[in-house]
Amino acid sequence: MHSSARHRHSSSDRAQATETKGLVLNQGWRYDMMEWFHGIFSFRGQLRKLRQKTVTLAQLQPGEQALDVGCGTGTLALEVARRVGRTGRVAGIDPGAVQIARARAKAARRRLPIEFQIGVIEQLPFPDQSFDVVFSTLMMHHLPAPLKRQGLAEIVRVLKPGGRLVIADFKSKKGRTGRAARFHAGGSNMQDLATLVNDTGFSQVEIEEMQPSRFSAFPGAGFVRAYKS
């Protein structure tokens, strides 16, 4: 979900993160304002339900370690931190320096020790087998196909054996009707995404759908949950 974007980091970003071929958002509080507006007026609460569904699918337990890839301004990670509790660990990476600064500020206000840092999906800055769960929310449609595969391979690497991956994304533009057809953000073909996840080293790949609301611009969403083999 975006209104503007750029494909390059600033010089200060380059010092901290490898450049990515994916789309980079860097809007900070403006992103949160836009998300609030769409969530209330365009999507009529569906965006909040999407996040809740994403976290529920992960079946988080107190004390687990979770990573949010493409965490944006950290909204999902804040909810994840509440689920895993003080004995757990939550990290979030995003290539946008302004997004990460906003995420850190939000976590600090809530006194949640979330590890937000600049980073890219194709080079995750974590050791092998670091996490029980990895999330990717509303960002896969920003990545070209080769980068999806490369990113998923990195996710496999940082997940513990049996660890879970949960992907949530808007459904593809094809087939959108009514107000949803005018919503500009891209989406994913969930069956294609599930096939790619399976081919990258995951098992028990499951797909769920969230249907669009009749009277909103919400384009519908899909979820892929899988386990590291």
C-alpha positions in Angstrom: 0.0 0.0 0.0 1.8 3.1 -1.1 1.5 6.5 -2.8 5.1 7.2 -3.6 8.3 5.1 -3.5 11.9 5.1 -4.5 14.3 2.3 -5.6 17.5 3.6 -4.0 18.7 4.2 -0.5 20.2 7.5 0.5 23.9 7.5 1.1 23.4 7.0 4.9 21.2 4.0 4.2 23.9 2.4 2.0 26.2 2.3 5.0 23.8 0.1 6.9 22.0 -2.0 4.3 22.6 -3.6 1.0 20.7 -2.1 -1.9 17.6 -3.9 -3.0 15.9 -4.4 -6.3 12.5 -4.3 -4.5 10.4 -1.3 -3.9 11.4 0.9 -1.0 8.9 3.0 0.9 10.2 5.8 3.1 7.3 7.9 4.5 7.3 7.4 8.2 4.3 9.1 9.9 2.8 9.9 6.5 2.6 6.1 5.9 0.8 5.6 9.2 -1.6 8.4 8.4 -2.4 7.0 5.0 -2.8 3.6 6.4 -5.2 4.9 9.1 -7.2 6.7 6.4 -7.5 3.7 4.2 -8.2 1.4 7.2 -11.1 3.5 8.4 -12.6 5.0 5.3 -11.6 2.9 2.3 -11.3 -0.6 3.9 -13.8 -0.2 6.7 -11.8 -2.0 9.2 -10.6 -4.8 6.9 -6.9 -3.9 7.2 -7.0 -4.4 11.0 -8.7 -7.7 10.5 -6.0 -8.7 8.1 -3.3 -8.1 10.7 -5.2 -10.0 13.3 -5.6 -12.9 11.0 -1.9 -12.8 10.1 -0.8 -13.0 13.8 -3.4 -15.7 14.6 -2.1 -17.9 11.8 1.4 -17.8 13.3 0.1 -19.5 16.5 2.6 -17.6 18.5 3.6 -18.8 22.0 5.1 -16.8 24.9 8.9 -16.8 24.7 9.1 -17.4 20.9 11.4 -15.4 18.6 9.8 -13.7 15.6 11.0 -11.6 12.6 8.9 -9.2 10.5 10.5 -8.8 7.1 9.5 -5.6 5.4 8.2 -4.3 8.8 7.4 -0.8 7.6 6.6 1.4 10.6 6.3 -1.6 12.9 2.6 -1.9 13.4 2.5 -5.7 13.0 5.6 -6.2 15.1 4.0 -4.3 18.0 1.2 -6.8 18.1 3.6 -9.7 17.8 5.6 -8.4 20.7 2.5 -8.4 22.9 1.9 -12.1 21.9 5.4 -13.4 22.7 5.7 -11.4 25.9 8.8 -10.2 27.7 10.5 -13.6 27.4 10.2 -13.6 23.7 12.1 -11.7 21.0 10.8 -9.6 18.1 12.9 -8.1 15.3 11.9 -6.1 12.2 13.8 -5.2 9.1 12.9 -2.7 6.4 15.1 -1.0 3.7 13.5 2.4 4.5 15.4 4.4 7.1 12.5 6.7 7.8 10.2 3.7 8.3 12.6 2.2 10.8 13.0 5.4 12.7 9.2 5.6 13.0 9.0 2.0 14.1 11.6 2.5 16.8 9.8 5.6 18.1 6.5 3.7 18.3 8.1 0.8 20.2 9.9 3.1 22.6 6.6 4.9 23.4 5.1 1.5 24.4 8.3 0.3 26.1 8.6 -2.7 23.9 12.1 -4.0 23.2 11.7 -4.7 19.5 14.9 -4.8 17.4 14.2 -2.7 14.4 17.0 -2.2 11.9 17.5 -1.3 8.2 17.8 -4.5 6.2 16.8 -6.2 3.0 15.0 -9.5 2.4 17.7 -10.9 0.1 20.4 -10.5 2.9 18.8 -11.0 6.3 21.3 -9.8 9.0 20.7 -12.7 11.3 22.4 -16.1 12.0 21.1 -19.4 10.8 18.1 -20.8 12.7 17.4 -17.7 14.7 13.6 -17.5 14.6 10.5 -19.6 15.3 8.3 -17.4 13.0 8.9 -15.1 10.1 6.2 -12.7 8.8 5.9 -10.9 5.5 2.9 -8.6 5.2 1.7 -6.6 2.2 5.2 -6.5 0.7 5.6 -9.6 -1.6 3.9 -7.8 -4.5 6.7 -5.2 -4.3 9.3 -7.8 -5.3 10.3 -9.0 -8.7 10.1 -12.8 -9.1 13.9 -13.6 -8.7 14.0 -11.5 -5.5 11.0 -13.4 -4.1 12.9 -16.6 -4.5 16.1 -15.2 -3.1 14.2 -13.7 -0.1 12.4 -16.9 0.7 15.7 -18.8 0.7 17.0 -16.3 3.3 13.9 -16.8 5.3 14.4 -20.6 5.2 18.0 -20.0 6.4 17.0 -17.9 9.5 14.1 -20.1 10.6 14.6 -22.9 13.1 13.7 -26.4 11.9 9.9 -26.6 11.9 9.6 -22.8 12.1 6.6 -21.1 10.5 6.4 -18.6 7.7 3.2 -16.5 7.4 2.8 -14.3 4.3 -0.2 -11.9 3.9 -0.7 -9.9 0.7 -3.5 -8.2 -1.2 -5.0 -10.3 -4.0 -3.8 -9.6 -7.5 -5.4 -6.8 -9.5 -6.9 -9.2 -11.9 -10.5 -9.8 -11.0 -11.0 -6.9 -8.7 -14.4 -5.3 -9.2 -16.3 -2.3 -7.9 -14.4 0.2 -5.6 -11.6 -2.4 -5.1 -10.8 -2.2 -8.9 -9.8 1.5 -8.3 -7.4 0.7 -5.4 -3.9 1.3 -6.8 -1.7 -1.1 -4.8 -0.6 -4.3 -6.4 -1.1 -7.8 -5.1 -0.1 -11.4 -5.4 -1.5 -14.5 -7.0 -1.6 -16.6 -3.9 -1.4 -20.0 -5.7 1.7 -18.9 -7.5 3.2 -17.6 -4.3 2.4 -20.9 -2.5 4.1 -22.9 -5.2 7.2 -20.7 -4.9 7.2 -21.2 -1.1 7.0 -24.9 -1.6 9.8 -24.9 -4.1 12.0 -23.0 -1.8 12.2 -25.6 1.0 8.9 -25.3 2.9 6.3 -28.0 3.6 2.7 -28.1 4.7 2.0 -25.1 2.6 -1.6 -23.8 3.2 -3.6 -21.0 1.6 -6.4 -19.0 3.1 -8.4 -16.1 1.7 -10.0 -13.0 3.0 -12.8 -11.9 0.8 -13.3 -8.2 -0.1 -16.1 -6.4 1.6 -19.0 -5.5 -0.6 -19.1 -1.8 0.4 -15.3 -1.0 0.7 -12.3 -0.6 -1.5 -10.5 -3.5 0.2 -9.2 -5.7 -2.7 -9.3 -9.0 -0.7 -6.3 -10.7 0.6 -4.6 -14.1 0.8 -2.5 -15.8 3.4 0.2 -18.4 2.9 1.3 -20.4 6.0 4.2 -22.9 5.7 6.7 -24.8 7.8 10.4 -25.2 7.3 11.1 -28.8 6.3 
